[in-house]
Amino acid sequence: MSLAASLEGCVHSLETSRRLLDNSISVLDSGVQDFPRLAKVLQTTRHFELISEPDLQTAQSSLVSEIHPEVDSLLNRVSNYLDRLERREKSLMAKFDLNEGRLGSESSASKPTRPNSTVSGRRSVAGGNGEKLGPSEVMKLKQMRLKKERLSYAVDRLTLQANQRERQLRMSMAAPQQTVG
């Protein structure tokens, strides 16, 4: 019986070890069961790509080389459009002068002429070369001077606008370079 008692102790010890191993396996199983979720949670995600400064400068220069021809073509289109508008303005002014001359001659034909009227006073105005100018030439001369002043003002204004846009473009292109450095 001593053999049966010693074997019984061994069986009891073996069953205890088996229960302990089952318990350990269940603990490990509950700990390892969450690994796929933890792997996904702990996985690093790159939100921003870091590039080298020479690559950034190359990209900026290529962007400038792409934009510059477009800006030039847009400026040419604006210039052409302004030329067209200027020609249209000239033709409208000529029509205006013609119609004004027609209306003026019709109204002066219907009214009696006065010797001290502005029309006769305009006829006495001499041109730059000593010729006497008629009322329509005097009116044209005044209109041309006014038009010249308007056009010079418009050219100055457009030049200022172009310089301002160019400055804004340079500042917008220089801003990314300052943040990198």
C-alpha positions as CSV (number, residue, x, y, z in Angstrom):
1,M,0.0,0.0,0.0
2,S,2.8,2.3,0.3
3,L,3.3,2.0,-3.4
4,A,-0.4,2.9,-4.0
5,A,-0.1,5.8,-1.5
6,S,3.0,7.1,-3.3
7,L,1.3,6.7,-6.7
8,E,-1.8,8.4,-5.3
9,G,0.4,11.4,-4.2
10,C,2.0,11.5,-7.7
11,V,-1.4,11.4,-9.4
12,H,-2.7,14.2,-7.1
13,S,0.5,16.3,-7.8
14,L,0.0,15.7,-11.6
15,E,-3.6,16.7,-11.5
16,T,-2.7,19.9,-9.6
17,S,0.1,20.6,-12.2
18,R,-2.4,20.1,-15.0
19,R,-5.0,22.4,-13.4
20,L,-2.2,25.0,-12.9
21,L,-1.2,24.6,-16.6
22,D,-4.9,25.0,-17.7
23,N,-5.2,28.1,-15.5
24,S,-1.9,29.5,-17.0
25,I,-3.1,28.7,-20.6
26,S,-6.5,30.5,-20.0
27,V,-4.6,33.5,-18.5
28,L,-2.2,33.6,-21.5
29,D,-5.1,33.1,-23.9
30,S,-7.0,36.1,-22.5
31,G,-3.8,38.2,-22.7
32,V,-2.9,37.2,-26.2
33,Q,-6.5,37.4,-27.6
34,D,-6.2,41.2,-27.9
35,F,-2.9,41.2,-29.9
36,P,-4.4,41.9,-33.4
37,R,-6.3,45.0,-32.0
38,L,-3.2,46.2,-30.1
39,A,-1.0,45.7,-33.2
40,K,-3.3,47.9,-35.2
41,V,-3.6,50.5,-32.4
42,L,0.1,50.7,-31.8
43,Q,1.0,50.7,-35.5
44,T,2.7,54.0,-36.3
45,T,1.0,56.1,-39.0
46,R,3.0,58.8,-40.9
47,H,0.8,61.8,-41.2
48,F,3.4,64.1,-42.8
49,E,6.1,63.3,-45.2
50,L,9.4,65.0,-44.6
51,I,11.3,66.0,-47.7
52,S,14.7,67.5,-48.0
53,E,15.3,71.2,-48.6
54,P,16.8,70.7,-52.1
55,D,13.8,68.7,-53.1
56,L,11.5,71.4,-51.8
57,Q,13.5,74.1,-53.7
58,T,13.4,72.0,-56.9
59,A,9.6,71.7,-56.5
60,Q,9.2,75.4,-55.9
61,S,11.4,76.3,-58.9
62,S,9.4,73.9,-61.2
63,L,6.2,75.5,-59.9
64,V,7.6,79.0,-60.6
65,S,8.6,77.8,-64.1
66,E,5.1,76.5,-64.7
67,I,3.3,79.6,-63.3
68,H,5.5,82.3,-64.9
69,P,4.5,81.5,-68.6
70,E,0.8,81.5,-67.5
71,V,1.2,84.8,-65.8
72,D,2.9,86.2,-68.8
73,S,0.2,84.9,-71.1
74,L,-2.5,86.4,-68.8
75,L,-0.7,89.7,-68.8
76,N,-0.5,89.6,-72.6
77,R,-4.2,88.9,-72.8
78,V,-5.0,91.8,-70.4
79,S,-2.8,94.0,-72.5
80,N,-4.5,93.0,-75.7
81,Y,-7.9,93.5,-74.1
82,L,-6.9,96.9,-72.9
83,D,-5.7,97.8,-76.4
84,R,-9.0,96.7,-77.8
85,L,-10.9,98.7,-75.2
86,E,-8.7,101.7,-76.1
87,R,-9.4,101.3,-79.8
88,R,-13.1,101.0,-79.0
89,E,-12.9,104.1,-76.8
90,K,-11.3,106.0,-79.7
91,S,-13.9,104.9,-82.2
92,L,-16.7,105.9,-79.7
93,M,-15.1,109.3,-79.1
94,A,-14.8,109.8,-82.9
95,K,-18.5,108.9,-83.3
96,F,-19.3,111.3,-80.4
97,D,-17.3,114.1,-82.0
98,L,-19.0,113.4,-85.4
99,N,-22.4,113.4,-83.8
100,E,-21.7,116.4,-81.7
101,G,-20.4,118.2,-84.8
102,R,-23.5,117.3,-86.7
103,L,-25.8,118.4,-83.9
104,G,-23.7,121.6,-83.4
105,S,-24.0,122.4,-87.1
106,E,-27.7,121.7,-87.2
107,S,-28.4,123.8,-84.1
108,S,-26.2,126.6,-85.3
109,A,-28.0,126.6,-88.7
110,S,-31.3,126.9,-87.0
111,K,-30.1,129.7,-84.7
112,P,-29.1,133.1,-85.8
113,T,-25.3,133.6,-85.5
114,R,-23.9,136.1,-83.1
115,P,-20.6,137.8,-83.7
116,N,-19.4,137.3,-80.1
117,S,-20.6,133.7,-79.8
118,T,-18.2,131.0,-78.6
119,V,-18.2,129.4,-82.0
120,S,-16.7,132.5,-83.6
121,G,-14.4,132.9,-80.7
122,R,-13.1,129.4,-81.2
123,R,-12.4,130.1,-84.9
124,S,-10.0,132.8,-83.9
125,V,-7.8,130.4,-81.8
126,A,-4.6,129.8,-83.6
127,G,-2.9,126.4,-83.9
128,G,0.7,125.7,-82.9
129,N,1.9,126.5,-86.5
130,G,0.0,129.7,-86.9
131,E,-3.1,128.3,-88.5
132,K,-6.5,129.2,-87.3
133,L,-8.5,126.3,-86.0
134,G,-12.2,125.8,-86.5
135,P,-14.5,124.9,-83.6
136,S,-14.4,121.2,-84.4
137,E,-10.6,121.2,-84.4
138,V,-10.5,123.1,-81.1
139,M,-13.0,120.6,-79.6
140,K,-10.9,117.7,-80.9
141,L,-7.8,119.2,-79.5
142,K,-9.4,119.6,-76.0
143,Q,-10.7,116.0,-76.2
144,M,-7.4,114.7,-77.3
145,R,-5.7,116.4,-74.3
146,L,-8.3,115.0,-71.9
147,K,-7.9,111.6,-73.5
148,K,-4.1,111.8,-73.2
149,E,-4.5,112.6,-69.5
150,R,-7.0,109.8,-68.9
151,L,-4.8,107.3,-70.8
152,S,-1.6,108.3,-68.9
153,Y,-3.6,107.9,-65.6
154,A,-4.9,104.5,-66.7
155,V,-1.3,103.4,-67.7
156,D,0.0,104.6,-64.3
157,R,-2.8,102.8,-62.5
158,L,-2.3,99.5,-64.5
159,T,1.5,99.7,-63.9
160,L,0.9,100.1,-60.1
161,Q,-1.5,97.2,-60.2
162,A,0.9,95.0,-62.1
163,N,3.7,95.8,-59.7
164,Q,1.5,95.1,-56.7
165,R,0.4,91.7,-58.2
166,E,4.0,90.9,-59.0
167,R,5.0,91.7,-55.5
168,Q,2.2,89.6,-54.1
169,L,3.3,86.7,-56.3
170,R,6.9,87.0,-55.1
171,M,5.8,87.2,-51.5
172,S,3.6,84.1,-51.9
173,M,6.5,82.2,-53.5
174,A,9.0,83.4,-50.9
175,A,6.7,82.5,-48.0
176,P,7.2,78.7,-48.3
177,Q,10.9,79.1,-48.6
178,Q,11.1,81.1,-45.3
179,T,9.1,78.4,-43.4
180,V,11.5,75.6,-44.6
181,G,14.7,77.5,-43.6
